[in-house]
Amino acid sequence: ALAKLLSIKWGAAFMDMGTGKSLTAIIMATSRHARGKIDNVLWFTPVSLMDNVRRQIKEHTGTDEHVHVFSAKTNEHTVQNCFWHVIGLESMGSSNRTVLTVHKLITERSMIIIDESDKIKGHRAKRTGRLTLLSRVARYRLIMTGTPITQGVVDLFAQMSFLSPKILGYTSFYSFAANHLEYSDKYRGMIVKSHNTEELANKIKPYVYQ
């Protein structure tokens, strides 16, 4: 995973639970920091896993001195100047305070990690839109999940668009859908068939470790 993902700026670790997704991300971040490529890491994860991420960083780096876990008191004026920032995914859809703080932290020299990236597969979701827009400036972006596809290839669009729209080559969901999705004539919004899936697989293959 490291051999593949360290060689590219945007990548996906579609790895099962317990196979080392977090360790891979931590080594990637520390390696890039050691080489002077990044100044900070913003690690987005479900709120229920935030403290677990902090513990894993401590376990694999030997300290959590430089880890800031976002709380209800964190804002753009009080945010700590740390290398690691652990942020609740759900907050990006519900908290303007968190969004403003994240906007202040992200620069070209940031690495953005989306843990459980299946949580941003909804292309219309507010959190997906905010994360995608804010993260565009960051040089390095990584998504991780053991379940990238639960409803079909439609789940790939938002996740790959977060990494870069250049991967799939579509500027909108509608152009993606026109080429890959067939909808029911009877039930609005129901996808009944996927098309050109081999084409999608070939497009994402250079960016995915699975």
C-alpha positions in Angstrom: 0.0 0.0 0.0 2.8 2.4 0.9 4.7 1.7 -2.2 1.7 2.6 -4.4 0.1 5.4 -2.4 3.3 7.3 -1.6 4.1 7.6 -5.2 0.9 9.6 -6.0 -0.7 12.8 -4.6 -4.3 11.5 -4.5 -5.1 7.9 -3.5 -7.6 5.5 -2.0 -6.9 2.7 0.5 -9.9 0.4 0.1 -8.7 -2.1 2.8 -10.7 -4.3 5.1 -10.8 -3.5 8.8 -7.7 -4.7 10.7 -5.5 -4.7 7.6 -3.6 -1.5 8.4 -5.4 1.5 6.8 -4.6 3.8 9.7 -1.0 2.7 10.0 -0.6 3.2 6.3 -2.0 6.7 6.6 0.2 7.6 9.6 3.4 6.4 7.9 2.5 8.3 4.7 2.0 11.5 6.7 5.1 11.2 8.8 7.2 10.3 5.7 6.0 13.3 3.8 6.5 15.6 6.8 10.0 14.3 7.2 10.7 15.1 3.5 9.4 18.6 4.0 6.4 18.1 1.8 3.6 18.8 4.3 3.0 21.0 7.3 -0.1 19.5 8.8 -2.6 16.6 8.5 -6.4 17.0 8.8 -7.9 13.6 9.5 -11.6 13.4 9.1 -13.3 10.4 10.8 -16.7 9.6 12.2 -17.2 11.3 15.6 -17.3 7.9 17.3 -13.8 7.1 16.1 -12.0 10.3 16.8 -10.4 9.2 20.1 -9.5 5.9 18.5 -7.6 7.8 15.8 -5.8 9.8 18.5 -4.8 6.5 20.2 -3.5 5.0 17.0 -1.4 8.0 16.2 0.1 7.8 19.7 0.7 4.1 19.4 2.5 4.4 16.0 4.4 7.7 16.6 5.1 7.3 20.3 3.3 10.5 21.3 0.0 12.4 21.0 1.7 15.7 22.0 1.1 17.1 18.5 -2.5 15.8 18.1 -5.5 18.1 18.4 -8.9 16.4 18.5 -11.6 18.8 17.6 -14.3 19.5 20.3 -17.3 21.7 20.8 -15.0 24.5 22.0 -12.7 24.4 18.9 -13.1 27.4 16.6 -10.9 29.4 14.2 -9.6 31.6 17.1 -8.8 28.8 19.6 -7.6 26.0 17.3 -4.3 24.6 18.4 -1.2 24.8 16.1 -0.5 21.1 15.8 0.7 18.7 13.1 -2.3 16.3 13.5 -5.9 17.5 13.6 -8.7 14.9 14.1 -12.1 16.2 13.0 -15.5 14.6 13.1 -16.9 13.9 9.7 -20.5 14.6 10.7 -19.5 18.1 11.9 -18.6 19.1 8.4 -22.3 18.9 7.5 -23.8 20.3 10.7 -21.3 22.9 12.1 -20.4 26.1 10.4 -17.9 26.7 13.2 -16.0 23.5 12.3 -16.1 24.4 8.6 -14.6 27.9 9.2 -11.9 26.4 11.4 -11.0 23.8 8.8 -10.8 26.5 6.2 -8.3 28.3 8.3 -6.1 25.2 8.7 -6.0 23.8 5.1 -3.2 25.0 2.9 -1.4 23.7 -0.2 1.0 22.0 2.2 -1.7 20.0 4.0 -2.5 16.3 3.8 -6.2 15.5 4.0 -7.4 12.0 5.1 -11.0 10.9 4.9 -11.5 7.9 7.2 -14.5 5.7 6.3 -14.9 7.6 3.0 -18.1 5.7 2.3 -19.6 8.4 4.5 -19.0 11.0 1.7 -20.4 8.9 -1.2 -23.6 11.0 -1.4 -22.8 13.6 -4.0 -25.6 15.9 -2.8 -24.7 15.7 0.9 -23.6 19.0 2.5 -20.6 17.4 4.2 -19.4 15.9 0.9 -19.7 19.2 -0.9 -17.9 21.1 1.8 -15.1 18.6 2.2 -14.6 18.4 -1.5 -14.5 22.2 -2.0 -12.2 22.9 1.0 -9.8 20.1 0.3 -9.1 21.2 -3.3 -6.3 23.4 -2.2 -4.4 20.6 -0.4 -1.6 19.0 -2.2 -2.2 15.5 -0.8 -5.5 13.7 -0.4 -6.2 10.2 0.9 -9.5 8.3 1.4 -9.9 5.0 3.3 -12.6 2.5 3.8 -13.3 -1.2 3.8 -16.7 -0.7 2.0 -16.2 1.7 -0.9 -19.2 0.3 -2.7 -22.5 -0.6 -1.1 -25.1 0.5 -3.6 -23.1 0.1 -6.9 -20.7 2.1 -8.9 -22.7 5.3 -8.1 -20.8 5.2 -4.8 -17.5 5.9 -6.6 -18.4 9.3 -8.0 -18.2 11.4 -4.9 -15.2 9.6 -3.4 -13.2 9.9 -6.6 -14.3 13.5 -7.1 -13.1 14.3 -3.7 -9.6 13.0 -4.7 -9.7 14.8 -8.1 -12.3 15.2 -10.8 -9.4 14.3 -13.2 -9.6 10.6 -12.1 -13.1 9.9 -13.6 -13.0 12.8 -16.0 -16.5 14.1 -15.2 -17.2 17.6 -14.0 -20.7 16.8 -12.8 -22.6 13.8 -11.4 -25.1 14.2 -14.3 -22.4 13.5 -16.9 -21.2 10.6 -14.9 -24.7 9.2 -14.6 -25.4 9.6 -18.3 -22.5 7.3 -19.1 -22.7 4.8 -16.3 -26.2 4.6 -14.7 -29.6 3.5 -15.9 -32.6 4.7 -13.9 -36.1 3.1 -13.5 -38.9 4.6 -15.6 -41.3 3.7 -12.8 -39.5 4.7 -9.7 -37.8 8.1 -9.7 -34.2 7.9 -8.6 -33.9 4.1 -8.6 -30.9 2.8 -10.4 -31.6 -0.4 -12.2 -28.4 -1.0 -14.1 -24.8 0.1 -14.3 -22.9 0.6 -17.6 -19.3 0.8 -18.7 -18.1 -0.5 -15.3 -14.8 -1.9 -16.8 -14.1 1.7 -18.0 -14.5 2.9 -14.4 -12.3 0.2 -13.0 -9.5 1.1 -15.4 -9.8 4.8 -14.5 -9.6 4.3 -10.8 -7.0 1.5 -10.8 -3.9 3.8 -10.7 -5.2 5.6 -7.6 -6.5 2.7 -5.5 -4.8 0.1 -3.3 -7.2 -2.7 -2.5 
